[in-house]
Amino acid sequence: MKVAVIGGGVAGMAASYRLMQQGHDVALYEASPYLGGLVRTFEVGGTRLEAFYHHLFSTDTTILRLIDELGLGDRMRWIDSKVGWFTRGTIYPFVTPLDLARFSPLPLVDRVKLGLMGLQLRKRDDWEEFERITAKDWIEKNVSKNVFEQVWGPLLHGKYGDAYDQVAMVWLWSKIHLRFASRKGGPLQKEQLGYLMGSFALYVDELERRLRAGGVDVRTGTSVQQITAERGRATGVVLPDGAKQRADAVVAAVPSAIFKKMAPPLTPDYDRRLDAVGWQFALCMVVTMKHPLSHIYWMNIPDQSMPFLALVEHTNFIGPEHYGGNHILYISNYLAPDHEYFGLSEDQLWALFEPALRTINPAFSSDWINERWLFKGPYAQPIITTNYRDKRPDHRTPVDGLYLANMTQIYPEDRGQNYSIKMGEEVAQMVVEDYAQRAADTAPGAVA
Ligand SMILES: Cc1cc2nc3c(=O)[nH]c(=O)nc-3n(C[C@H](O)[C@H](O)[C@H](O)COP(=O)(O)OP(=O)(O)OC[C@H]3O[C@@H](n4cnc5c(N)ncnc54)[C@H](O)[C@@H]3O)c2cc1C
C-alpha cells in the first residue's frame, strides 16, 4: 500500500514509522524545514533544548516504550518536580500535602476542600459525569466558590482566556487524575517528572534516521496544498510545485483548520466538527541567565495583572552544567490566535516581561540575560468544552482512505507527546485494517 502522511510532528512520524515497519510504501510531507512539530529544539550552550518546555509523567507509557525501542531508554531521567505558585508577592511551593496546608492565601477551610478535591479526582475513574459540566460550575458546586476564584479560575483564565468558563471539568479531571496516578507511591509520594537527557530531539532524530533508512520518502519544506479524491476515495496529494503524488491512503496529521483547507469535499456534519473545536496558540520566550530566578521548576502565576501564565525554569529540573552554565527560563503564555501579543516584537514583549520578573525576584535585572529567543506555536492547545465526545471529528473521515490525526481528537486525556504518538500508531493500524478489509471485499469471489 502506498500511504501519504501529511505533517511531520510526532503523530505523523509515529504513524509513518509503524506503517513502514509493516512493509508499506510511505511518503511523509512536512511543511517546515525540520521534523518534530511542536517538539522542535534549538541549541543552548552546546546542548539541544525544546523551544517549548517538555517533560513526561510516568503514565506516559506509549512514548516511554518508543524511547526504549529506539535504544534511548538509558537517557531517561526521573527527577522530583518543584512546582510553585506565585501569588500576592510570594512564591509558595506546591508539591506535597504539607505545602497545601501552608498555602496561606487560601483560608484553611478552602485548603482542606482543595486537598479533598485532589483526592476525590484521583480516585474517580468514571469521568463521564465530568463531560457534561464546566470546570467552573463543578468546582463552585462541589468544592467552593473561593477555591475557583483563588486557584482554578485564574489558571483557567491564563490558559484559555475568555473561554475559561467553557472548559469542561473532564479536562481538569484528566490533568489531576493522571498527575496523581504518576505518583507511584500514592498521593503522599513526591511527584517525579521525566526528561530525555540531551532533549526530546534525540528520539525525533532517531525516528527520522530510521524512517529514511527504512525507505520512507521524507520531504521536509514541503507544504501539501491539496488532498485529491475520486469517487469518494482519497487518491493522493498535491505538492507546492503542483506535482500530484498518488496514494492508496492519506493520513493528515495536521490541525483541523489546515486540514479543512486541503481536504476534498467532506460532509456538513464532519465540517461542523472540524470547526467546533477552538485552539489556543503558544507564545514562549526563552531566556538564558547568569543566575537563577528562583528555586522552582514550574511556577504558576495565577494573576491576570501579570503578562505571563507560567515561568518554567528548566535548569531547576536539569542543571545548568548541561547548558554551559546558563540558567534557562521559559516565559510562557497560551493566547487566542488574535491576541495583541502576537503582533508585538521580541523587544516589546521583553519590555512587558522584564518588570514582571522583578516582582518575582527583586534582584533580577536585564544584565542577568545572556540570550533571548521567541517561539510561536500555532494550534498548541485545543479547547475542550462540555459534551466534547459529540463534537470531535473521527479519525476516519467521510472520504474513504482519508484519515485525520490531530490533538483535538485526544480525549479524555489532555494533549501531550505520549497521546500524539499513541494516536499516530492507532491511526496507522486503522489504515492497515481498512486496506485489508477493502482488499478482501474486492477480491475475486467476494460475495456482494
Ligand atoms: C508550550 C507547550 C508545552 C508542551 N509541553 C509538553 C510536555 O511537557 N510534555 C508533553 O508530552 N507534551 C507537551 N506538549 C504537547 C506536545 O508538544 C504535542 O502534544 C505534540 O508535539 C503534538 O504533536 P502532533 O504531531 O500531534 O502536532 P504538531 O507538532 O503540531 O505537528 C503538526 C505538523 O504538521 C505540519 N504541517 C502543517 N501544515 C502542513 C502542510 N500543509 N503540509 C505538511 N505539513 C504541515 C506542521 O508544520 C507540524 O510539524 C507541549 C506543547 C506546547 C505547545
The ligand as an SDF file (V2000), in Angstrom:
LIG
                    3D

 53 58  0  0  0  0  0  0  0  0999 V2000
    4.0030   25.1310   25.2170 C   0  0  0  0  0  0  0  0  0  0  0  0
    3.8420   23.6470   25.0640 C   0  0  0  0  0  0  0  0  0  0  0  0
    4.2610   22.8050   26.0810 C   0  0  0  0  0  0  0  0  0  0  0  0
    4.1170   21.4400   25.9750 C   0  0  0  0  0  0  0  0  0  0  0  0
    4.5600   20.6480   26.9890 N   0  0  0  0  0  0  0  0  0  0  0  0
    4.5030   19.3090   26.8640 C   0  0  0  0  0  0  0  0  0  0  0  0
    5.0630   18.4640   27.8470 C   0  0  0  0  0  0  0  0  0  0  0  0
    5.5760   18.9280   28.8670 O   0  0  0  0  0  0  0  0  0  0  0  0
    5.0130   17.1230   27.6540 N   0  0  0  0  0  0  0  0  0  0  0  0
    4.4570   16.5710   26.5290 C   0  0  0  0  0  0  0  0  0  0  0  0
    4.4990   15.3590   26.3730 O   0  0  0  0  0  0  0  0  0  0  0  0
    3.8820   17.3580   25.5850 N   0  0  0  0  0  0  0  0  0  0  0  0
    3.8880   18.7030   25.7230 C   0  0  0  0  0  0  0  0  0  0  0  0
    3.3470   19.4960   24.7580 N   0  0  0  0  0  0  0  0  0  0  0  0
    2.4990   18.8910   23.7210 C   0  0  0  0  0  0  0  0  0  0  0  0
    3.2540   18.2280   22.5640 C   0  0  0  0  0  0  0  0  0  0  0  0
    4.2190   19.1030   22.0660 O   0  0  0  0  0  0  0  0  0  0  0  0
    2.2170   17.8800   21.5000 C   0  0  0  0  0  0  0  0  0  0  0  0
    1.2410   17.0320   22.0640 O   0  0  0  0  0  0  0  0  0  0  0  0
    2.7830   17.1480   20.2990 C   0  0  0  0  0  0  0  0  0  0  0  0
    4.0280   17.6540   19.9170 O   0  0  0  0  0  0  0  0  0  0  0  0
    1.8030   17.2870   19.1500 C   0  0  0  0  0  0  0  0  0  0  0  0
    2.2770   16.5780   18.0340 O   0  0  0  0  0  0  0  0  0  0  0  0
    1.3970   16.4940   16.7060 P   0  0  0  0  0  0  0  0  0  0  0  0
    2.1730   15.7100   15.7300 O   0  0  0  0  0  0  0  0  0  0  0  0
    0.0480   15.9850   17.0590 O   0  0  0  0  0  0  0  0  0  0  0  0
    1.1850   18.0020   16.2240 O   0  0  0  0  0  0  0  0  0  0  0  0
    2.2530   19.1080   15.7130 P   0  0  0  0  0  0  0  0  0  0  0  0
    3.5050   19.0220   16.4890 O   0  0  0  0  0  0  0  0  0  0  0  0
    1.5030   20.3940   15.7020 O   0  0  0  0  0  0  0  0  0  0  0  0
    2.5690   18.6600   14.2030 O   0  0  0  0  0  0  0  0  0  0  0  0
    1.8030   19.0610   13.1000 C   0  0  0  0  0  0  0  0  0  0  0  0
    2.7870   19.2170   11.9480 C   0  0  0  0  0  0  0  0  0  0  0  0
    2.0770   19.4500   10.7200 O   0  0  0  0  0  0  0  0  0  0  0  0
    2.8660   20.3070    9.9300 C   0  0  0  0  0  0  0  0  0  0  0  0
    2.0300   20.8850    8.8610 N   0  0  0  0  0  0  0  0  0  0  0  0
    1.0720   21.8300    8.9680 C   0  0  0  0  0  0  0  0  0  0  0  0
    0.5470   22.0910    7.7430 N   0  0  0  0  0  0  0  0  0  0  0  0
    1.1690   21.2840    6.8600 C   0  0  0  0  0  0  0  0  0  0  0  0
    1.0510   21.0750    5.4350 C   0  0  0  0  0  0  0  0  0  0  0  0
    0.1840   21.7810    4.6780 N   0  0  0  0  0  0  0  0  0  0  0  0
    1.8710   20.1630    4.8370 N   0  0  0  0  0  0  0  0  0  0  0  0
    2.7810   19.4550    5.5680 C   0  0  0  0  0  0  0  0  0  0  0  0
    2.9160   19.6200    6.9230 N   0  0  0  0  0  0  0  0  0  0  0  0
    2.1220   20.5170    7.5510 C   0  0  0  0  0  0  0  0  0  0  0  0
    3.3590   21.3320   10.9500 C   0  0  0  0  0  0  0  0  0  0  0  0
    4.4740   22.0650   10.4510 O   0  0  0  0  0  0  0  0  0  0  0  0
    3.7150   20.4210   12.1340 C   0  0  0  0  0  0  0  0  0  0  0  0
    5.0600   19.9800   12.0840 O   0  0  0  0  0  0  0  0  0  0  0  0
    3.5050   20.8780   24.8220 C   0  0  0  0  0  0  0  0  0  0  0  0
    3.0830   21.7210   23.7960 C   0  0  0  0  0  0  0  0  0  0  0  0
    3.2520   23.0880   23.9020 C   0  0  0  0  0  0  0  0  0  0  0  0
    2.7990   23.9720   22.7860 C   0  0  0  0  0  0  0  0  0  0  0  0
  1  2  1  0
  2  3  1  0
  2 52  2  0
  3  4  2  0
  4  5  1  0
  4 50  1  0
  5  6  2  0
  6  7  1  0
  6 13  1  0
  7  8  2  0
  7  9  1  0
  9 10  1  0
 10 11  2  0
 10 12  1  0
 12 13  2  0
 13 14  1  0
 14 15  1  0
 14 50  1  0
 15 16  1  0
 16 17  1  0
 16 18  1  0
 18 19  1  0
 18 20  1  0
 20 21  1  0
 20 22  1  0
 22 23  1  0
 23 24  1  0
 24 25  2  0
 24 26  1  0
 24 27  1  0
 27 28  1  0
 28 29  2  0
 28 30  1  0
 28 31  1  0
 31 32  1  0
 32 33  1  0
 33 34  1  0
 33 48  1  0
 34 35  1  0
 35 36  1  0
 35 46  1  0
 36 37  1  0
 36 45  1  0
 37 38  2  0
 38 39  1  0
 39 40  1  0
 39 45  2  0
 40 41  1  0
 40 42  2  0
 42 43  1  0
 43 44  2  0
 44 45  1  0
 46 47  1  0
 46 48  1  0
 48 49  1  0
 50 51  2  0
 51 52  1  0
 52 53  1  0
M  END
$$$$
